[in-house]
Amino acid sequence: MEKEGYKYTFTEALDKCMWEQYFIRGKQFRPGYYIKPIKGTLYLVCAYLGSTTLDNIMITREVMCQKYKVFSVANKKALEMEKG
């Protein structure tokens, strides 16, 4: 099944996240994980841990090569934590 909404490149998604304060999620991210901006720094967050900030995001080739979706509300649907 093709995941919907993953149309942004890494650079496009970062731009939306940093300058427009959106959350972003990579196509290959595990359910519940996303990136959010806090005071000019990007953090990896896991919603399963109560939106606990895990760490600064590590930028690897895999992170840069996948497609991203952009969203303003980090709910279960956006984070692919629910089926259907």
Gaussian input, Z-matrix of N, CA and C with variables (Angstrom, degrees):
# hf/3-21g

backbone

0 1
 N
 C     1     B1
 C     2     B2     1     A1
 N     3     B3     2     A2     1     D1
 C     4     B4     3     A3     2     D2
 C     5     B5     4     A4     3     D3
 N     6     B6     5     A5     4     D4
 C     7     B7     6     A6     5     D5
 C     8     B8     7     A7     6     D6
 N     9     B9     8     A8     7     D7
 C    10    B10     9     A9     8     D8
 C    11    B11    10    A10     9     D9
 N    12    B12    11    A11    10    D10
 C    13    B13    12    A12    11    D11
 C    14    B14    13    A13    12    D12
 N    15    B15    14    A14    13    D13
 C    16    B16    15    A15    14    D14
 C    17    B17    16    A16    15    D15
 N    18    B18    17    A17    16    D16
 C    19    B19    18    A18    17    D17
 C    20    B20    19    A19    18    D18
 N    21    B21    20    A20    19    D19
 C    22    B22    21    A21    20    D20
 C    23    B23    22    A22    21    D21
 N    24    B24    23    A23    22    D22
 C    25    B25    24    A24    23    D23
 C    26    B26    25    A25    24    D24
 N    27    B27    26    A26    25    D25
 C    28    B28    27    A27    26    D26
 C    29    B29    28    A28    27    D27
 N    30    B30    29    A29    28    D28
 C    31    B31    30    A30    29    D29
 C    32    B32    31    A31    30    D30
 N    33    B33    32    A32    31    D31
 C    34    B34    33    A33    32    D32
 C    35    B35    34    A34    33    D33
 N    36    B36    35    A35    34    D34
 C    37    B37    36    A36    35    D35
 C    38    B38    37    A37    36    D36
 N    39    B39    38    A38    37    D37
 C    40    B40    39    A39    38    D38
 C    41    B41    40    A40    39    D39
 N    42    B42    41    A41    40    D40
 C    43    B43    42    A42    41    D41
 C    44    B44    43    A43    42    D42
 N    45    B45    44    A44    43    D43
 C    46    B46    45    A45    44    D44
 C    47    B47    46    A46    45    D45
 N    48    B48    47    A47    46    D46
 C    49    B49    48    A48    47    D47
 C    50    B50    49    A49    48    D48
 N    51    B51    50    A50    49    D49
 C    52    B52    51    A51    50    D50
 C    53    B53    52    A52    51    D51
 N    54    B54    53    A53    52    D52
 C    55    B55    54    A54    53    D53
 C    56    B56    55    A55    54    D54
 N    57    B57    56    A56    55    D55
 C    58    B58    57    A57    56    D56
 C    59    B59    58    A58    57    D57
 N    60    B60    59    A59    58    D58
 C    61    B61    60    A60    59    D59
 C    62    B62    61    A61    60    D60
 N    63    B63    62    A62    61    D61
 C    64    B64    63    A63    62    D62
 C    65    B65    64    A64    63    D63
 N    66    B66    65    A65    64    D64
 C    67    B67    66    A66    65    D65
 C    68    B68    67    A67    66    D66
 N    69    B69    68    A68    67    D67
 C    70    B70    69    A69    68    D68
 C    71    B71    70    A70    69    D69
 N    72    B72    71    A71    70    D70
 C    73    B73    72    A72    71    D71
 C    74    B74    73    A73    72    D72
 N    75    B75    74    A74    73    D73
 C    76    B76    75    A75    74    D74
 C    77    B77    76    A76    75    D75
 N    78    B78    77    A77    76    D76
 C    79    B79    78    A78    77    D77
 C    80    B80    79    A79    78    D78
 N    81    B81    80    A80    79    D79
 C    82    B82    81    A81    80    D80
 C    83    B83    82    A82    81    D81
 N    84    B84    83    A83    82    D82
 C    85    B85    84    A84    83    D83
 C    86    B86    85    A85    84    D84
 N    87    B87    86    A86    85    D85
 C    88    B88    87    A87    86    D86
 C    89    B89    88    A88    87    D87
 N    90    B90    89    A89    88    D88
 C    91    B91    90    A90    89    D89
 C    92    B92    91    A91    90    D90
 N    93    B93    92    A92    91    D91
 C    94    B94    93    A93    92    D92
 C    95    B95    94    A94    93    D93
 N    96    B96    95    A95    94    D94
 C    97    B97    96    A96    95    D95
 C    98    B98    97    A97    96    D96
 N    99    B99    98    A98    97    D97
 C   100   B100    99    A99    98    D98
 C   101   B101   100   A100    99    D99
 N   102   B102   101   A101   100   D100
 C   103   B103   102   A102   101   D101
 C   104   B104   103   A103   102   D102
 N   105   B105   104   A104   103   D103
 C   106   B106   105   A105   104   D104
 C   107   B107   106   A106   105   D105
 N   108   B108   107   A107   106   D106
 C   109   B109   108   A108   107   D107
 C   110   B110   109   A109   108   D108
 N   111   B111   110   A110   109   D109
 C   112   B112   111   A111   110   D110
 C   113   B113   112   A112   111   D111
 N   114   B114   113   A113   112   D112
 C   115   B115   114   A114   113   D113
 C   116   B116   115   A115   114   D114
 N   117   B117   116   A116   115   D115
 C   118   B118   117   A117   116   D116
 C   119   B119   118   A118   117   D117
 N   120   B120   119   A119   118   D118
 C   121   B121   120   A120   119   D119
 C   122   B122   121   A121   120   D120
 N   123   B123   122   A122   121   D121
 C   124   B124   123   A123   122   D122
 C   125   B125   124   A124   123   D123
 N   126   B126   125   A125   124   D124
 C   127   B127   126   A126   125   D125
 C   128   B128   127   A127   126   D126
 N   129   B129   128   A128   127   D127
 C   130   B130   129   A129   128   D128
 C   131   B131   130   A130   129   D129
 N   132   B132   131   A131   130   D130
 C   133   B133   132   A132   131   D131
 C   134   B134   133   A133   132   D132
 N   135   B135   134   A134   133   D133
 C   136   B136   135   A135   134   D134
 C   137   B137   136   A136   135   D135
 N   138   B138   137   A137   136   D136
 C   139   B139   138   A138   137   D137
 C   140   B140   139   A139   138   D138
 N   141   B141   140   A140   139   D139
 C   142   B142   141   A141   140   D140
 C   143   B143   142   A142   141   D141
 N   144   B144   143   A143   142   D142
 C   145   B145   144   A144   143   D143
 C   146   B146   145   A145   144   D144
 N   147   B147   146   A146   145   D145
 C   148   B148   147   A147   146   D146
 C   149   B149   148   A148   147   D147
 N   150   B150   149   A149   148   D148
 C   151   B151   150   A150   149   D149
 C   152   B152   151   A151   150   D150
 N   153   B153   152   A152   151   D151
 C   154   B154   153   A153   152   D152
 C   155   B155   154   A154   153   D153
 N   156   B156   155   A155   154   D154
 C   157   B157   156   A156   155   D155
 C   158   B158   157   A157   156   D156
 N   159   B159   158   A158   157   D157
 C   160   B160   159   A159   158   D158
 C   161   B161   160   A160   159   D159
 N   162   B162   161   A161   160   D160
 C   163   B163   162   A162   161   D161
 C   164   B164   163   A163   162   D162
 N   165   B165   164   A164   163   D163
 C   166   B166   165   A165   164   D164
 C   167   B167   166   A166   165   D165
 N   168   B168   167   A167   166   D166
 C   169   B169   168   A168   167   D167
 C   170   B170   169   A169   168   D168
 N   171   B171   170   A170   169   D169
 C   172   B172   171   A171   170   D170
 C   173   B173   172   A172   171   D171
 N   174   B174   173   A173   172   D172
 C   175   B175   174   A174   173   D173
 C   176   B176   175   A175   174   D174
 N   177   B177   176   A176   175   D175
 C   178   B178   177   A177   176   D176
 C   179   B179   178   A178   177   D177
 N   180   B180   179   A179   178   D178
 C   181   B181   180   A180   179   D179
 C   182   B182   181   A181   180   D180
 N   183   B183   182   A182   181   D181
 C   184   B184   183   A183   182   D182
 C   185   B185   184   A184   183   D183
 N   186   B186   185   A185   184   D184
 C   187   B187   186   A186   185   D185
 C   188   B188   187   A187   186   D186
 N   189   B189   188   A188   187   D187
 C   190   B190   189   A189   188   D188
 C   191   B191   190   A190   189   D189
 N   192   B192   191   A191   190   D190
 C   193   B193   192   A192   191   D191
 C   194   B194   193   A193   192   D192
 N   195   B195   194   A194   193   D193
 C   196   B196   195   A195   194   D194
 C   197   B197   196   A196   195   D195
 N   198   B198   197   A197   196   D196
 C   199   B199   198   A198   197   D197
 C   200   B200   199   A199   198   D198
 N   201   B201   200   A200   199   D199
 C   202   B202   201   A201   200   D200
 C   203   B203   202   A202   201   D201
 N   204   B204   203   A203   202   D202
 C   205   B205   204   A204   203   D203
 C   206   B206   205   A205   204   D204
 N   207   B207   206   A206   205   D205
 C   208   B208   207   A207   206   D206
 C   209   B209   208   A208   207   D207
 N   210   B210   209   A209   208   D208
 C   211   B211   210   A210   209   D209
 C   212   B212   211   A211   210   D210
 N   213   B213   212   A212   211   D211
 C   214   B214   213   A213   212   D212
 C   215   B215   214   A214   213   D213
 N   216   B216   215   A215   214   D214
 C   217   B217   216   A216   215   D215
 C   218   B218   217   A217   216   D216
 N   219   B219   218   A218   217   D217
 C   220   B220   219   A219   218   D218
 C   221   B221   220   A220   219   D219
 N   222   B222   221   A221   220   D220
 C   223   B223   222   A222   221   D221
 C   224   B224   223   A223   222   D222
 N   225   B225   224   A224   223   D223
 C   226   B226   225   A225   224   D224
 C   227   B227   226   A226   225   D225
 N   228   B228   227   A227   226   D226
 C   229   B229   228   A228   227   D227
 C   230   B230   229   A229   228   D228
 N   231   B231   230   A230   229   D229
 C   232   B232   231   A231   230   D230
 C   233   B233   232   A232   231   D231
 N   234   B234   233   A233   232   D232
 C   235   B235   234   A234   233   D233
 C   236   B236   235   A235   234   D234
 N   237   B237   236   A236   235   D235
 C   238   B238   237   A237   236   D236
 C   239   B239   238   A238   237   D237
 N   240   B240   239   A239   238   D238
 C   241   B241   240   A240   239   D239
 C   242   B242   241   A241   240   D240
 N   243   B243   242   A242   241   D241
 C   244   B244   243   A243   242   D242
 C   245   B245   244   A244   243   D243
 N   246   B246   245   A245   244   D244
 C   247   B247   246   A246   245   D245
 C   248   B248   247   A247   246   D246
 N   249   B249   248   A248   247   D247
 C   250   B250   249   A249   248   D248
 C   251   B251   250   A250   249   D249

   B1=1.4483
   B2=1.5303
   B3=1.2959
   B4=1.4644
   B5=1.5300
   B6=1.3053
   B7=1.4583
   B8=1.5182
   B9=1.3246
   B10=1.4606
   B11=1.5276
   B12=1.3119
   B13=1.4498
   B14=1.5149
   B15=1.3075
   B16=1.4625
   B17=1.5229
   B18=1.3274
   B19=1.4625
   B20=1.5274
   B21=1.3204
   B22=1.4647
   B23=1.5243
   B24=1.3308
   B25=1.4590
   B26=1.5315
   B27=1.3028
   B28=1.4573
   B29=1.5317
   B30=1.3194
   B31=1.4616
   B32=1.5295
   B33=1.3156
   B34=1.4730
   B35=1.5252
   B36=1.3283
   B37=1.4612
   B38=1.5315
   B39=1.3276
   B40=1.4640
   B41=1.5208
   B42=1.3071
   B43=1.4604
   B44=1.5306
   B45=1.3149
   B46=1.4709
   B47=1.5304
   B48=1.3210
   B49=1.4591
   B50=1.5324
   B51=1.3081
   B52=1.4669
   B53=1.5246
   B54=1.3279
   B55=1.4511
   B56=1.5210
   B57=1.3311
   B58=1.4607
   B59=1.5267
   B60=1.3361
   B61=1.4626
   B62=1.5330
   B63=1.3291
   B64=1.4560
   B65=1.5238
   B66=1.3300
   B67=1.4496
   B68=1.5190
   B69=1.3221
   B70=1.4624
   B71=1.5237
   B72=1.3224
   B73=1.4595
   B74=1.5206
   B75=1.3202
   B76=1.4516
   B77=1.5200
   B78=1.2989
   B79=1.4658
   B80=1.5256
   B81=1.3177
   B82=1.4593
   B83=1.5299
   B84=1.3230
   B85=1.4611
   B86=1.5254
   B87=1.2974
   B88=1.4638
   B89=1.5314
   B90=1.3271
   B91=1.4735
   B92=1.5308
   B93=1.3288
   B94=1.4550
   B95=1.5138
   B96=1.3182
   B97=1.4643
   B98=1.5238
   B99=1.3240
   B100=1.4608
   B101=1.5224
   B102=1.3114
   B103=1.4632
   B104=1.5149
   B105=1.3387
   B106=1.4570
   B107=1.5208
   B108=1.3343
   B109=1.4571
   B110=1.5292
   B111=1.3235
   B112=1.4633
   B113=1.5196
   B114=1.3127
   B115=1.4718
   B116=1.5218
   B117=1.3341
   B118=1.4526
   B119=1.5172
   B120=1.3328
   B121=1.4548
   B122=1.5186
   B123=1.3308
   B124=1.4588
   B125=1.5210
   B126=1.3287
   B127=1.4600
   B128=1.5137
   B129=1.3247
   B130=1.4430
   B131=1.5258
   B132=1.3392
   B133=1.4585
   B134=1.5224
   B135=1.3398
   B136=1.4630
   B137=1.5193
   B138=1.3288
   B139=1.4564
   B140=1.5233
   B141=1.3150
   B142=1.4688
   B143=1.5227
   B144=1.3128
   B145=1.4659
   B146=1.5198
   B147=1.3324
   B148=1.4597
   B149=1.5102
   B150=1.3284
   B151=1.4694
   B152=1.5211
   B153=1.3104
   B154=1.4553
   B155=1.5199
   B156=1.3093
   B157=1.4567
   B158=1.5203
   B159=1.3331
   B160=1.4594
   B161=1.5174
   B162=1.3255
   B163=1.4573
   B164=1.5211
   B165=1.3189
   B166=1.4572
   B167=1.5177
   B168=1.2999
   B169=1.4604
   B170=1.5274
   B171=1.3124
   B172=1.4627
   B173=1.5215
   B174=1.3039
   B175=1.4592
   B176=1.5286
   B177=1.3295
   B178=1.4625
   B179=1.5262
   B180=1.3157
   B181=1.4715
   B182=1.5205
   B183=1.3407
   B184=1.4628
   B185=1.5256
   B186=1.3220
   B187=1.4653
   B188=1.5291
   B189=1.3065
   B190=1.4650
   B191=1.5301
   B192=1.3213
   B193=1.4668
   B194=1.5220
   B195=1.3205
   B196=1.4586
   B197=1.5216
   B198=1.3045
   B199=1.4603
   B200=1.5252
   B201=1.3226
   B202=1.4649
   B203=1.5138
   B204=1.3414
   B205=1.4529
   B206=1.5200
   B207=1.3115
   B208=1.4532
   B209=1.5291
   B210=1.3392
   B211=1.4585
   B212=1.5200
   B213=1.3350
   B214=1.4616
   B215=1.5261
   B216=1.3360
   B217=1.4622
   B218=1.5254
   B219=1.3140
   B220=1.4640
   B221=1.5330
   B222=1.3324
   B223=1.4646
   B224=1.5272
   B225=1.3382
   B226=1.4680
   B227=1.5196
   B228=1.3156
   B229=1.4679
   B230=1.5256
   B231=1.3196
   B232=1.4659
   B233=1.5171
   B234=1.3252
   B235=1.4617
   B236=1.5232
   B237=1.3481
   B238=1.4539
   B239=1.5235
   B240=1.3302
   B241=1.4528
   B242=1.5257
   B243=1.3136
   B244=1.4589
   B245=1.5244
   B246=1.2712
   B247=1.4550
   B248=1.5166
   B249=1.3470
   B250=1.4515
   B251=1.4301
   A1=109.68
   A2=117.19
   A3=123.35
   A4=110.08
   A5=116.79
   A6=121.24
   A7=109.10
   A8=116.35
   A9=121.23
   A10=112.34
   A11=115.84
   A12=121.98
   A13=116.07
   A14=117.97
   A15=121.21
   A16=109.21
   A17=115.80
   A18=120.44
   A19=113.85
   A20=117.02
   A21=119.92
   A22=111.42
   A23=115.42
   A24=119.99
   A25=107.99
   A26=115.82
   A27=120.89
   A28=110.91
   A29=116.39
   A30=121.07
   A31=111.73
   A32=117.24
   A33=120.92
   A34=110.95
   A35=116.64
   A36=121.16
   A37=111.11
   A38=116.80
   A39=120.13
   A40=111.60
   A41=116.03
   A42=120.78
   A43=110.47
   A44=117.35
   A45=121.74
   A46=110.94
   A47=116.50
   A48=121.69
   A49=111.21
   A50=116.61
   A51=120.52
   A52=113.93
   A53=117.35
   A54=120.45
   A55=114.66
   A56=116.81
   A57=119.85
   A58=112.42
   A59=116.71
   A60=123.76
   A61=114.44
   A62=116.94
   A63=121.20
   A64=109.67
   A65=115.52
   A66=121.86
   A67=107.20
   A68=117.37
   A69=120.26
   A70=109.83
   A71=113.87
   A72=120.64
   A73=109.04
   A74=116.91
   A75=122.05
   A76=111.93
   A77=116.01
   A78=121.93
   A79=112.18
   A80=117.56
   A81=121.30
   A82=113.01
   A83=117.71
   A84=120.61
   A85=109.98
   A86=116.49
   A87=121.14
   A88=108.74
   A89=117.95
   A90=120.34
   A91=110.92
   A92=115.41
   A93=121.46
   A94=115.45
   A95=118.08
   A96=121.54
   A97=110.43
   A98=116.01
   A99=120.94
   A100=109.39
   A101=115.71
   A102=122.00
   A103=108.33
   A104=115.30
   A105=119.17
   A106=109.83
   A107=115.61
   A108=119.80
   A109=111.08
   A110=115.91
   A111=121.56
   A112=107.28
   A113=116.69
   A114=122.59
   A115=112.75
   A116=116.54
   A117=121.06
   A118=115.83
   A119=117.79
   A120=121.77
   A121=108.94
   A122=117.09
   A123=121.25
   A124=109.87
   A125=115.57
   A126=121.78
   A127=110.76
   A128=115.89
   A129=122.59
   A130=107.24
   A131=116.05
   A132=121.74
   A133=109.21
   A134=116.79
   A135=122.22
   A136=108.79
   A137=116.62
   A138=121.48
   A139=111.75
   A140=118.39
   A141=121.33
   A142=111.74
   A143=116.84
   A144=121.63
   A145=111.03
   A146=116.61
   A147=120.70
   A148=112.83
   A149=116.10
   A150=122.97
   A151=112.19
   A152=116.00
   A153=121.31
   A154=109.79
   A155=115.92
   A156=120.73
   A157=108.01
   A158=115.60
   A159=119.52
   A160=111.93
   A161=116.15
   A162=118.95
   A163=108.87
   A164=115.80
   A165=119.83
   A166=107.23
   A167=117.88
   A168=120.71
   A169=109.73
   A170=115.95
   A171=121.97
   A172=107.69
   A173=117.39
   A174=121.34
   A175=108.68
   A176=114.46
   A177=121.93
   A178=108.14
   A179=117.00
   A180=120.05
   A181=111.14
   A182=115.97
   A183=120.16
   A184=111.22
   A185=116.42
   A186=121.04
   A187=109.66
   A188=117.27
   A189=121.36
   A190=112.94
   A191=118.24
   A192=121.08
   A193=114.82
   A194=118.33
   A195=118.56
   A196=111.95
   A197=116.50
   A198=122.62
   A199=109.09
   A200=115.42
   A201=122.30
   A202=111.40
   A203=113.91
   A204=119.29
   A205=106.95
   A206=115.02
   A207=123.37
   A208=107.26
   A209=117.01
   A210=120.12
   A211=110.33
   A212=115.81
   A213=120.31
   A214=113.27
   A215=117.54
   A216=121.96
   A217=108.58
   A218=116.69
   A219=121.18
   A220=109.73
   A221=115.81
   A222=120.50
   A223=110.21
   A224=116.56
   A225=121.00
   A226=112.29
   A227=117.17
   A228=119.76
   A229=110.59
   A230=117.24
   A231=121.29
   A232=111.49
   A233=116.69
   A234=121.66
   A235=113.32
   A236=115.55
   A237=122.66
   A238=113.13
   A239=114.47
   A240=121.47
   A241=112.25
   A242=116.75
   A243=120.39
   A244=109.11
   A245=116.03
   A246=120.69
   A247=109.62
   A248=114.67
   A249=118.39
   A250=110.65
   D1=129.15
   D2=-179.62
   D3=-77.87
   D4=130.03
   D5=177.36
   D6=-75.77
   D7=136.85
   D8=-176.99
   D9=-93.00
   D10=150.59
   D11=172.98
   D12=89.02
   D13=-3.16
   D14=-178.77
   D15=-88.71
   D16=83.14
   D17=-174.04
   D18=-120.72
   D19=-4.24
   D20=-176.44
   D21=-99.74
   D22=143.69
   D23=171.30
   D24=-74.38
   D25=169.60
   D26=178.33
   D27=-56.85
   D28=-46.67
   D29=-178.58
   D30=-64.55
   D31=-43.33
   D32=178.33
   D33=-62.50
   D34=-43.09
   D35=-179.89
   D36=-65.56
   D37=-42.43
   D38=177.69
   D39=-60.22
   D40=-40.64
   D41=178.84
   D42=-60.47
   D43=-46.37
   D44=178.52
   D45=-63.08
   D46=-41.05
   D47=-178.41
   D48=-67.06
   D49=-49.33
   D50=-174.89
   D51=-73.35
   D52=-40.96
   D53=-172.53
   D54=-99.37
   D55=-23.89
   D56=-178.65
   D57=-114.44
   D58=2.92
   D59=175.13
   D60=61.73
   D61=34.09
   D62=174.07
   D63=-87.30
   D64=160.78
   D65=169.57
   D66=-90.35
   D67=152.50
   D68=177.15
   D69=-132.86
   D70=154.29
   D71=-178.07
   D72=-144.23
   D73=127.80
   D74=178.93
   D75=-80.11
   D76=149.28
   D77=-178.16
   D78=-59.34
   D79=-29.61
   D80=-178.03
   D81=-97.60
   D82=6.41
   D83=177.73
   D84=-68.68
   D85=149.31
   D86=174.25
   D87=-71.77
   D88=152.37
   D89=178.07
   D90=-53.33
   D91=137.89
   D92=177.89
   D93=90.37
   D94=-10.09
   D95=-178.84
   D96=-99.13
   D97=140.66
   D98=177.88
   D99=-159.01
   D100=172.33
   D101=179.73
   D102=-113.94
   D103=134.70
   D104=176.61
   D105=-134.51
   D106=150.17
   D107=178.42
   D108=-89.43
   D109=136.98
   D110=174.01
   D111=-135.46
   D112=111.92
   D113=177.69
   D114=50.32
   D115=45.92
   D116=174.54
   D117=83.66
   D118=3.90
   D119=177.94
   D120=-120.64
   D121=140.99
   D122=178.77
   D123=-92.42
   D124=133.24
   D125=-179.37
   D126=-124.35
   D127=142.95
   D128=172.14
   D129=-85.14
   D130=131.04
   D131=-175.44
   D132=-125.41
   D133=144.19
   D134=174.50
   D135=-118.12
   D136=114.88
   D137=-178.78
   D138=-67.08
   D139=-26.00
   D140=178.17
   D141=-65.35
   D142=-21.88
   D143=178.89
   D144=-99.49
   D145=23.53
   D146=179.36
   D147=73.49
   D148=39.95
   D149=-178.61
   D150=59.70
   D151=31.13
   D152=177.19
   D153=-68.95
   D154=131.52
   D155=175.60
   D156=-72.91
   D157=123.39
   D158=-177.92
   D159=-84.76
   D160=-50.35
   D161=-174.84
   D162=-176.63
   D163=170.13
   D164=168.75
   D165=-61.81
   D166=148.59
   D167=-178.99
   D168=-73.63
   D169=135.96
   D170=174.09
   D171=-91.70
   D172=127.18
   D173=-178.31
   D174=-96.06
   D175=114.92
   D176=178.74
   D177=-121.33
   D178=173.82
   D179=176.91
   D180=-59.79
   D181=-41.01
   D182=-179.23
   D183=-62.97
   D184=-39.37
   D185=177.98
   D186=-65.72
   D187=-41.27
   D188=-176.98
   D189=-73.15
   D190=-30.20
   D191=-173.26
   D192=-87.34
   D193=-17.20
   D194=-178.27
   D195=-83.22
   D196=163.15
   D197=176.99
   D198=-87.35
   D199=155.71
   D200=-176.16
   D201=-127.16
   D202=154.63
   D203=168.89
   D204=-116.19
   D205=155.85
   D206=-176.09
   D207=-120.76
   D208=136.77
   D209=179.93
   D210=-151.39
   D211=158.47
   D212=-176.15
   D213=-104.13
   D214=-16.62
   D215=179.18
   D216=-124.46
   D217=122.80
   D218=-178.44
   D219=-88.62
   D220=74.04
   D221=178.74
   D222=-101.48
   D223=176.78
   D224=-176.10
   D225=-60.16
   D226=-35.88
   D227=-179.82
   D228=-67.23
   D229=-48.89
   D230=-179.46
   D231=-61.85
   D232=-33.29
   D233=-177.00
   D234=-92.56
   D235=4.48
   D236=178.48
   D237=55.68
   D238=42.16
   D239=178.92
   D240=-95.42
   D241=-5.70
   D242=177.91
   D243=-124.35
   D244=149.54
   D245=-179.58
   D246=-89.19
   D247=149.66
   D248=175.97
   D249=107.13

